[in-house]
Amino acid sequence: MRWNLSSRARELSGGDAILISIPKSGRTWVRTFLNAYFSYKLGRQFSLDLTDRGDAGVPRIIYSHDRFEDRTKGNTWDRLRRKYLIPRRALRKRPIVLLARDPRDAFVSYFIQLTRRNPATPNEIREMSMDTFLRHPAFWDRCDGRSNERLDHRIRRPIRFHNRALRGFTRRSRRGLFHELLRAIGEKQIDENVFGPAIDFSDFRNMQKLEAAGEFGSKILQPRDREESGIVQSPPG
C-alpha cells in the first residue's frame, strides 16, 4: 500500500515532475544540470534548490529515494506513516523519471560513503565487511532498484546509467542524455543557448569546485584516502 500520513507528504506532493533513484545513481549530477539549465534560462544565479521551489518558469521537481528511504531510514513510527513515500495522488498525471545505475557500481559507492565518509553512520554498519553489508536485511538486498521500478507501473522514460560513472560519459553522450531528461520532465522547447553552458557547469570537475565552495553542503565527492582514488565514483545521489 502507498500512503504518506506525515507532514512530509506536502513536500513530496505538487510537483511538475518526479525523479526517483536509489542512492549513488547520479542524482546530484542530474540535479546540478537541471538547476544550471533553468538558472541560465531565466538569467539567475545558480542555486541547487531552484527546481525544488516551483518558481515561475521553472518546473518543480520532486527528488526522492522513495522506497529505499522507506525501508532504510527513520524509525518504526516513520515507516508506519510511510514518511518517505511519495503519496499515490502525487504520482497521478506527472512524468516520472527513474535514475538507474548498474547496481554493482551503486552498491560499492554507497558502501564507501557509509563506511568511510559519513560520520553519522553507526559503528555497527561502519565496521561491516562489504560482503556482510551486501546481505544486511535493511540495505542492499532490497536496494537493487527493482522496488522503484515496480512503482505502480508508473515509471516513464527511464534514464539509465550503466557501468560508467559521471566521468565516463563523453560530452556528446551527456548531451543526448540530458536532452532526453529535459523532454521527459516536460521541457518542450529546449533552449540550446543555455543547454551547452549547463552541460559544462555540471561537469564533474566543476562540481568538485562547487562542493569545495559549500554549494552541496557536504564533501562526499572527494576520496578520503588513497585507496579510494582508483575507484570510479559518481556524484552523491
Backbone bond lengths (Angstrom), bond angles and torsions (degrees), N, CA, C in turn:
res aa  C-N    CA-C-N  psi(-1)  N-CA   C-N-CA  omega(-1)  CA-C   N-CA-C  phi
1 M - - - 1.458 - - 1.530 109.45 -
2 R 1.345 115.64 145.04 1.463 120.38 -178.75 1.525 109.37 -119.91
3 W 1.337 115.45 113.19 1.455 120.91 173.58 1.519 107.05 -150.17
4 N 1.324 116.15 170.75 1.459 121.29 174.70 1.520 106.63 -148.82
5 L 1.335 115.39 107.91 1.458 121.63 -177.00 1.521 112.04 -100.78
6 S 1.315 118.07 13.92 1.461 122.00 -179.18 1.525 110.54 -97.55
7 S 1.333 115.65 169.26 1.465 120.41 177.19 1.529 111.38 -67.32
8 R 1.326 116.75 -16.89 1.458 120.73 -179.37 1.533 111.90 -74.36
9 A 1.318 117.48 -11.79 1.464 120.48 -179.16 1.518 111.42 -58.02
10 R 1.318 117.49 -35.89 1.467 120.29 -179.58 1.528 111.02 -65.04
11 E 1.320 115.86 -40.30 1.465 120.29 178.34 1.523 111.65 -62.67
12 L 1.337 116.85 -31.73 1.457 121.79 -177.53 1.527 112.41 -95.08
13 S 1.320 116.70 14.05 1.460 121.38 -179.49 1.523 110.00 -124.60
14 G 1.325 115.44 165.96 1.460 119.95 173.31 1.504 115.71 77.55
15 G 1.313 118.13 17.13 1.457 120.09 179.68 1.513 112.22 -84.33
16 D 1.332 115.66 159.12 1.466 121.57 173.44 1.523 110.68 -85.31
17 A 1.327 116.54 -22.96 1.458 122.39 177.57 1.520 107.83 -154.05
18 I 1.331 116.00 158.19 1.462 121.84 -177.55 1.526 108.57 -126.52
19 L 1.320 116.42 131.70 1.455 121.78 179.49 1.525 107.97 -120.81
20 I 1.325 116.33 115.60 1.461 122.73 -174.39 1.523 110.25 -115.63
21 S 1.316 115.81 140.41 1.468 119.80 -179.82 1.514 109.19 -155.39
22 I 1.328 115.76 166.29 1.460 120.64 162.27 1.526 106.18 -94.78
23 P 1.330 119.11 161.87 1.462 120.40 -178.95 1.531 112.36 -57.03
24 K 1.326 114.92 150.20 1.459 124.14 175.23 1.525 112.41 67.48
25 S 1.328 116.48 30.85 1.457 120.64 177.75 1.524 112.42 -104.67
26 G 1.326 118.05 6.38 1.457 121.03 176.88 1.516 114.29 100.08
27 R 1.323 118.35 19.79 1.462 120.49 -175.45 1.524 112.86 -64.74
28 T 1.328 117.77 -41.06 1.460 119.20 -179.74 1.523 110.95 -66.27
29 W 1.323 116.84 -36.74 1.460 120.89 175.51 1.525 110.15 -59.34
30 V 1.330 116.76 -51.62 1.465 121.88 -179.37 1.526 110.40 -62.34
31 R 1.309 115.79 -42.18 1.468 120.19 -178.88 1.526 110.65 -64.95
32 T 1.324 116.94 -39.62 1.464 120.65 177.71 1.521 110.66 -61.97
33 F 1.338 116.70 -45.10 1.464 119.82 178.63 1.530 111.33 -60.54
34 L 1.328 116.79 -49.62 1.467 120.01 -176.49 1.524 111.56 -60.89
35 N 1.314 116.83 -43.16 1.461 119.54 179.93 1.519 111.92 -69.77
36 A 1.332 116.86 -34.71 1.465 119.50 175.83 1.529 110.10 -66.01
37 Y 1.331 116.54 -44.26 1.468 120.95 -178.85 1.524 110.98 -58.85
38 F 1.319 117.74 -50.44 1.463 119.95 -176.75 1.531 111.75 -75.27
39 S 1.323 117.85 -27.69 1.470 119.89 173.93 1.524 110.24 -65.03
40 Y 1.339 116.15 -47.48 1.461 119.97 177.80 1.523 111.10 -62.74
41 K 1.320 116.50 -41.61 1.465 121.30 -176.56 1.528 111.15 -60.95
42 L 1.338 116.37 -37.13 1.463 120.80 -178.75 1.518 113.06 -96.09
43 G 1.342 116.38 1.49 1.452 119.78 -179.87 1.508 113.99 69.65
44 R 1.332 117.06 32.70 1.459 121.85 -179.73 1.519 111.58 -106.49
45 Q 1.315 114.38 163.57 1.455 120.20 173.03 1.526 108.79 -72.44
46 F 1.331 116.33 144.46 1.459 120.45 -178.30 1.523 111.58 -59.06
47 S 1.334 114.66 136.43 1.457 121.88 173.41 1.513 107.49 -142.19
48 L 1.321 117.17 131.56 1.463 121.14 -176.68 1.524 112.65 -71.34
49 D 1.321 117.60 -15.03 1.465 119.30 -179.03 1.526 112.61 -110.10
50 L 1.328 118.14 15.91 1.467 120.62 -178.95 1.523 111.51 -58.15
51 T 1.323 117.32 -44.41 1.468 120.41 -178.41 1.521 112.63 -78.61
52 D 1.319 118.13 -2.26 1.467 121.13 174.72 1.528 111.72 -84.33
53 R 1.342 115.88 -22.77 1.463 119.61 -166.35 1.525 114.25 -90.84
54 G 1.318 118.09 -27.33 1.453 119.66 -178.35 1.505 113.77 77.69
55 D 1.343 117.56 34.37 1.462 121.28 176.48 1.523 110.44 -66.43
56 A 1.304 116.11 161.01 1.461 121.34 179.54 1.522 110.12 -58.65
57 G 1.330 116.03 131.80 1.461 121.02 179.03 1.509 114.61 84.12
58 V 1.332 116.99 0.34 1.466 121.50 -178.55 1.527 109.16 -128.42
59 P 1.320 119.21 123.76 1.465 119.63 177.90 1.525 110.99 -66.56
60 R 1.306 115.96 139.72 1.463 119.51 174.34 1.517 107.58 -85.95
61 I 1.329 115.57 121.37 1.459 121.08 -176.65 1.524 109.49 -111.94
62 I 1.304 115.80 131.01 1.462 121.66 175.53 1.519 107.66 -92.55
63 Y 1.340 116.69 117.33 1.459 122.44 177.67 1.519 107.60 -101.45
64 S 1.311 117.34 123.21 1.465 119.09 -174.70 1.527 111.79 -148.37
65 H 1.346 114.89 146.43 1.464 121.45 168.17 1.530 110.64 -92.77
66 D 1.326 116.53 -3.64 1.458 124.39 170.57 1.532 113.32 45.31
67 R 1.337 118.56 -113.64 1.463 121.16 -172.82 1.532 112.41 -63.23
68 F 1.315 117.04 -31.34 1.464 119.11 177.91 1.526 109.86 -58.33
69 E 1.337 116.65 -50.31 1.465 119.71 179.99 1.523 111.37 -67.33
70 D 1.309 116.78 -36.01 1.462 119.82 179.19 1.521 111.21 -58.43
71 R 1.329 116.66 -34.70 1.462 120.50 -175.19 1.523 114.08 -96.99
72 T 1.320 118.06 -13.90 1.467 119.04 -174.68 1.518 113.69 -122.60
73 K 1.316 118.13 -10.12 1.463 120.44 -172.52 1.520 110.20 -120.51
74 G 1.309 115.84 150.18 1.450 119.72 175.81 1.510 113.72 81.46
75 N 1.325 115.26 -174.87 1.466 121.74 -177.48 1.534 110.28 -108.46
76 T 1.327 115.60 -172.75 1.461 120.50 -177.61 1.529 111.79 -61.01
77 W 1.327 117.00 -39.72 1.463 121.20 179.54 1.534 110.66 -63.94
78 D 1.336 117.15 -39.77 1.466 120.91 176.90 1.526 110.95 -61.71
79 R 1.320 115.47 -43.70 1.467 119.16 -178.23 1.528 111.60 -69.99
80 L 1.332 116.47 -33.63 1.461 119.56 178.24 1.530 110.88 -64.45
81 R 1.329 115.92 -39.05 1.469 120.14 179.15 1.533 112.04 -83.26
82 R 1.342 116.32 -7.12 1.472 122.23 -175.51 1.528 110.49 57.02
83 K 1.312 115.13 49.54 1.461 122.63 -172.91 1.524 113.55 -57.52
84 Y 1.321 117.63 -31.86 1.462 120.40 -173.11 1.526 113.52 -101.79
85 L 1.327 117.89 3.66 1.455 120.48 179.37 1.525 111.27 -88.58
86 I 1.326 116.28 140.66 1.456 120.51 171.63 1.525 107.61 -70.41
87 P 1.321 118.45 126.90 1.467 119.81 -178.75 1.534 111.69 -60.60
88 R 1.313 115.21 148.04 1.467 120.14 -177.73 1.523 111.42 -56.50
89 R 1.322 117.42 -41.35 1.467 119.62 -176.92 1.529 111.72 -64.81
90 A 1.347 116.54 -26.48 1.460 119.72 -179.29 1.525 112.13 -74.80
91 L 1.333 116.21 -15.80 1.457 120.29 -178.76 1.525 113.00 -86.12
92 R 1.305 116.09 -14.15 1.454 119.64 -174.24 1.528 111.13 -72.01
93 K 1.318 114.90 130.68 1.463 122.42 174.07 1.518 112.82 56.75
94 R 1.315 117.44 30.87 1.458 121.02 175.98 1.525 108.51 -121.13
95 P 1.337 117.62 135.86 1.469 118.42 175.17 1.521 110.23 -64.32
96 I 1.318 116.45 136.01 1.457 122.33 -178.55 1.518 108.60 -121.82
97 V 1.314 115.85 128.35 1.462 121.96 179.17 1.520 108.71 -115.31
98 L 1.319 116.50 130.51 1.461 122.29 176.07 1.514 109.13 -104.36
99 L 1.329 116.42 120.56 1.454 121.14 172.89 1.518 107.71 -87.98
100 A 1.303 116.69 116.06 1.458 120.85 -177.38 1.517 109.98 -122.24
101 R 1.304 115.52 138.97 1.447 122.69 178.28 1.523 107.89 -132.53
102 D 1.304 116.81 153.96 1.460 119.44 175.72 1.531 107.95 -49.50
103 P 1.342 118.89 120.80 1.465 120.90 -174.82 1.521 113.46 -59.98
104 R 1.323 118.17 -25.22 1.469 120.07 177.93 1.524 110.53 -67.70
105 D 1.338 116.42 -43.16 1.463 120.17 178.31 1.525 111.07 -68.02
106 A 1.345 115.88 -42.72 1.459 119.77 179.78 1.524 110.92 -62.25
107 F 1.334 116.10 -39.46 1.465 119.95 -179.52 1.528 111.16 -62.95
108 V 1.336 117.04 -47.30 1.468 120.31 -178.93 1.519 110.29 -61.03
109 S 1.338 117.23 -44.96 1.469 120.39 179.97 1.519 111.55 -62.48
110 Y 1.328 116.15 -41.42 1.453 119.97 -178.15 1.529 111.05 -69.53
111 F 1.325 116.37 -39.25 1.463 120.40 178.03 1.528 110.71 -61.29
112 I 1.335 116.60 -44.13 1.461 120.77 179.81 1.521 110.91 -64.87
113 Q 1.329 116.70 -41.59 1.460 119.48 179.40 1.523 111.07 -60.68
114 L 1.333 117.36 -46.68 1.462 120.35 -176.57 1.520 112.38 -70.01
115 T 1.327 117.32 -42.01 1.467 119.80 -171.29 1.523 113.78 -89.40
116 R 1.323 118.60 -18.98 1.461 119.62 -176.17 1.517 114.64 -123.31
117 R 1.340 117.61 -19.69 1.458 118.95 -170.02 1.514 114.71 -119.56
118 N 1.298 117.68 -18.41 1.461 120.25 -175.67 1.527 109.96 -104.28
119 P 1.331 117.62 106.88 1.475 119.30 -177.48 1.519 113.19 -66.60
120 A 1.336 117.82 -17.13 1.461 120.48 -178.97 1.526 112.87 -84.34
121 T 1.325 117.19 -5.48 1.464 119.96 -179.59 1.527 110.66 -66.03
122 P 1.332 118.57 128.93 1.473 120.52 178.80 1.531 110.69 -59.63
123 N 1.317 116.07 149.28 1.463 120.59 -179.62 1.519 111.95 -58.89
124 E 1.344 116.81 -32.41 1.458 120.42 179.04 1.530 111.10 -56.19
125 I 1.332 116.22 -40.84 1.463 121.32 179.57 1.522 110.37 -80.60
126 R 1.324 116.90 -42.13 1.466 121.15 -176.21 1.527 112.43 -60.21
127 E 1.323 116.96 -32.44 1.459 120.95 -176.49 1.522 113.46 -90.89
128 M 1.315 117.52 0.84 1.461 120.41 -179.91 1.524 111.64 -72.72
129 S 1.317 115.17 147.89 1.457 119.56 169.09 1.526 108.42 -76.11
130 M 1.316 116.01 162.92 1.456 119.59 179.41 1.531 111.04 -61.71
131 D 1.332 116.55 -37.57 1.454 120.91 -179.07 1.530 110.75 -65.39
132 T 1.336 116.75 -41.96 1.460 120.84 179.29 1.519 111.03 -66.87
133 F 1.327 115.72 -41.33 1.458 120.43 179.58 1.523 111.19 -63.03
134 L 1.323 115.85 -38.23 1.464 120.87 -179.87 1.526 111.02 -58.21
135 R 1.323 116.84 -33.04 1.466 121.79 -175.79 1.528 113.19 -100.98
136 H 1.326 116.44 6.83 1.458 119.33 -179.35 1.532 109.25 -66.58
137 P 1.363 118.64 129.26 1.469 121.05 -174.74 1.522 114.33 -63.22
138 A 1.341 117.76 -22.13 1.461 119.78 -178.20 1.519 113.15 -88.71
139 F 1.342 116.40 -9.69 1.452 117.85 -172.04 1.516 112.83 -121.95
140 W 1.337 117.24 -104.72 1.461 117.43 -156.28 1.518 115.99 -73.85
141 D 1.314 118.83 -21.00 1.453 117.57 177.72 1.526 111.02 -65.85
142 R 1.327 117.33 -16.14 1.465 121.31 178.24 1.523 112.00 -111.50
143 C 1.307 117.31 5.75 1.459 119.92 -169.78 1.522 112.47 -121.99
144 D 1.305 117.83 35.39 1.454 121.16 179.10 1.517 112.11 -91.63
145 G 1.339 116.46 10.46 1.453 120.75 176.66 1.513 114.17 93.02
146 R 1.338 118.92 -17.01 1.456 119.64 -174.91 1.530 112.28 -68.17
147 S 1.342 116.75 -31.39 1.456 118.41 -178.94 1.516 111.03 -63.91
148 N 1.343 117.23 -40.55 1.451 118.90 178.47 1.514 111.67 -74.62
149 E 1.336 117.83 -29.82 1.451 119.30 177.86 1.528 111.07 -67.15
150 R 1.338 116.78 -21.34 1.460 120.71 178.29 1.526 111.57 -91.07
151 L 1.300 116.54 20.53 1.458 121.71 -174.85 1.525 110.00 -66.64
152 D 1.318 115.00 74.20 1.461 121.84 177.09 1.522 111.96 54.10
153 H 1.332 116.07 29.13 1.457 121.33 -179.47 1.534 111.75 56.00
154 R 1.340 116.99 30.51 1.451 120.93 -174.42 1.520 113.00 -107.63
155 I 1.322 118.85 2.00 1.449 120.08 -179.94 1.525 109.32 -70.66
156 R 1.311 116.75 122.24 1.455 121.63 179.54 1.521 109.97 -116.12
157 R 1.296 116.30 146.35 1.457 123.07 174.05 1.529 111.50 44.89
158 P 1.309 119.23 62.12 1.467 119.57 -178.15 1.519 111.73 -63.84
159 I 1.329 116.42 134.07 1.458 122.41 174.47 1.516 106.93 -96.22
160 R 1.332 117.71 113.70 1.457 120.39 -170.51 1.524 112.41 -107.66
161 F 1.327 114.87 132.41 1.456 122.16 172.92 1.526 106.55 -105.07
162 H 1.310 117.55 119.47 1.455 119.68 -177.48 1.541 109.59 -92.04
163 N 1.307 118.27 -134.29 1.456 119.75 -172.14 1.527 113.94 -72.33
164 R 1.320 117.09 -19.62 1.455 118.99 -176.06 1.517 110.99 -86.78
165 A 1.325 116.04 136.06 1.454 120.53 174.11 1.526 108.28 -86.87
166 L 1.322 115.68 -173.72 1.460 121.03 -172.89 1.516 113.23 -52.50
167 R 1.318 117.41 -45.49 1.458 119.50 -176.41 1.518 112.45 -72.77
168 G 1.343 117.78 -8.54 1.450 120.49 179.63 1.516 113.50 -87.82
169 F 1.349 118.30 -7.55 1.446 120.48 179.74 1.517 110.39 -88.03
170 T 1.330 116.51 134.60 1.457 120.47 172.30 1.514 108.40 -76.15
171 R 1.334 115.92 163.40 1.457 119.25 179.66 1.529 110.16 -62.39
172 R 1.336 116.29 -36.64 1.460 120.06 -179.64 1.525 111.17 -64.36
173 S 1.333 116.74 -43.27 1.466 119.33 179.63 1.516 111.05 -68.82
174 R 1.346 117.59 -33.40 1.462 120.03 176.39 1.520 110.98 -64.34
175 R 1.332 116.46 -38.46 1.467 119.52 179.24 1.534 110.46 -60.91
176 G 1.325 116.65 -46.10 1.459 119.49 179.26 1.514 112.02 -63.69
177 L 1.338 116.02 -41.28 1.459 120.88 -179.16 1.520 111.16 -62.78
178 F 1.328 116.78 -46.24 1.452 119.91 -176.21 1.523 112.74 -77.27
179 H 1.324 117.72 -26.97 1.464 119.65 170.74 1.529 109.19 -60.49
180 E 1.324 115.79 -46.05 1.460 120.72 179.86 1.520 110.84 -62.90
181 L 1.320 116.60 -40.74 1.458 121.07 -179.93 1.527 111.20 -62.65
182 L 1.323 117.40 -47.26 1.466 120.49 -179.27 1.526 111.41 -61.65
183 R 1.325 115.66 -41.54 1.463 118.40 177.93 1.533 110.57 -64.55
184 A 1.341 116.17 -37.53 1.466 120.34 -177.69 1.525 111.99 -65.37
185 I 1.336 117.90 -32.64 1.469 119.77 -179.15 1.524 112.18 -90.41
186 G 1.350 116.97 3.12 1.456 119.44 172.99 1.506 116.17 104.36
187 E 1.314 119.25 9.84 1.464 122.18 177.91 1.528 108.10 -81.41
188 K 1.312 116.83 98.17 1.463 121.48 -173.07 1.525 112.56 -75.77
189 Q 1.324 116.34 -39.58 1.461 121.34 179.45 1.528 109.06 -112.13
190 I 1.329 116.20 102.42 1.462 120.29 -178.68 1.522 109.51 -80.14
191 D 1.307 116.30 126.05 1.462 122.31 -179.85 1.523 108.91 -82.13
192 E 1.332 116.30 102.29 1.460 120.55 -176.50 1.527 112.28 -68.49
193 N 1.331 117.42 -21.47 1.464 120.39 179.13 1.524 112.56 -66.98
194 V 1.315 116.46 -27.11 1.462 119.51 179.65 1.523 111.56 -110.46
195 F 1.342 117.24 -12.00 1.461 120.59 -177.86 1.532 110.74 -63.30
196 G 1.343 117.11 -49.18 1.464 120.74 -179.57 1.518 113.10 -60.57
197 P 1.347 118.36 -49.00 1.464 119.25 176.88 1.530 113.51 -59.34
198 A 1.346 116.92 -33.70 1.463 119.51 178.09 1.526 111.14 -68.63
199 I 1.349 116.63 -36.06 1.467 120.96 174.99 1.530 109.76 -60.42
200 D 1.331 116.08 -47.24 1.464 120.29 -178.89 1.530 111.13 -65.46
201 F 1.322 116.12 -37.66 1.464 120.00 -178.64 1.523 111.10 -63.37
202 S 1.339 116.13 -35.08 1.467 120.22 -177.70 1.524 112.60 -89.62
203 D 1.322 117.59 11.53 1.461 121.23 174.40 1.530 109.57 -60.67
204 F 1.327 115.89 145.37 1.463 120.73 -174.54 1.529 112.29 -55.72
205 R 1.336 116.67 -41.97 1.470 119.33 -178.29 1.522 111.26 -65.81
206 N 1.317 116.49 -38.12 1.460 118.68 177.47 1.519 111.08 -68.99
207 M 1.333 116.21 -35.80 1.465 119.25 177.36 1.524 111.48 -63.62
208 Q 1.327 116.66 -35.06 1.462 119.50 176.44 1.528 110.71 -64.85
209 K 1.340 116.73 -37.18 1.463 120.29 177.00 1.525 110.41 -66.15
210 L 1.337 116.47 -40.65 1.457 120.40 177.82 1.522 110.54 -62.93
211 E 1.323 115.41 -40.77 1.461 120.11 178.86 1.525 110.33 -61.30
212 A 1.337 115.99 -44.29 1.464 120.18 -179.93 1.525 111.32 -62.62
213 A 1.345 115.58 -28.46 1.459 120.10 179.33 1.525 112.24 -86.41
214 G 1.331 117.11 -0.20 1.456 121.27 176.62 1.508 115.68 87.71
215 E 1.340 118.05 13.39 1.464 120.60 -178.08 1.529 112.27 -66.91
216 F 1.342 117.94 -29.95 1.457 120.74 -176.20 1.524 113.11 -97.89
217 G 1.307 116.80 -5.66 1.456 119.30 178.00 1.519 114.47 76.11
218 S 1.354 118.15 3.38 1.457 121.49 178.14 1.517 108.16 -157.75
219 K 1.328 116.47 174.42 1.454 120.74 -179.73 1.521 110.00 -129.09
220 I 1.328 115.47 57.07 1.462 119.23 -176.29 1.515 112.43 -97.96
221 L 1.349 118.08 6.56 1.456 119.55 173.23 1.521 111.24 -83.87
222 Q 1.317 116.63 -22.02 1.449 120.73 -174.69 1.525 111.95 -92.09
223 P 1.368 118.35 135.05 1.457 120.22 174.16 1.520 110.71 -62.03
224 R 1.323 116.61 143.56 1.465 120.78 179.04 1.528 112.33 -89.73
225 D 1.333 117.33 -18.67 1.453 119.05 178.10 1.522 109.11 -149.24
226 R 1.324 115.80 170.43 1.458 120.96 -174.85 1.517 112.96 -65.16
227 E 1.330 117.10 -29.42 1.457 119.95 -178.65 1.523 111.62 -62.64
228 E 1.326 116.70 -27.04 1.462 120.21 -178.48 1.517 112.77 -82.76
229 S 1.305 118.21 -16.00 1.456 120.58 -173.13 1.512 112.72 -63.33
230 G 1.325 118.22 -22.50 1.459 120.74 179.99 1.520 112.83 -91.86
231 I 1.321 117.35 -0.02 1.462 120.90 -179.00 1.513 108.74 -99.53
232 V 1.315 115.95 124.60 1.462 119.64 -179.65 1.510 109.41 -73.94
233 Q 1.331 115.35 124.97 1.453 120.45 -177.58 1.523 110.17 -114.98
234 S 1.319 115.29 152.18 1.446 120.69 171.77 1.515 107.85 -103.92
235 P 1.344 117.82 168.87 1.450 119.42 176.10 1.511 110.83 -62.61
236 P 1.336 117.39 159.61 1.451 119.66 177.84 1.508 109.65 -62.97
237 G 1.323 116.20 147.66 1.438 118.75 178.76 1.472 111.38 -167.27
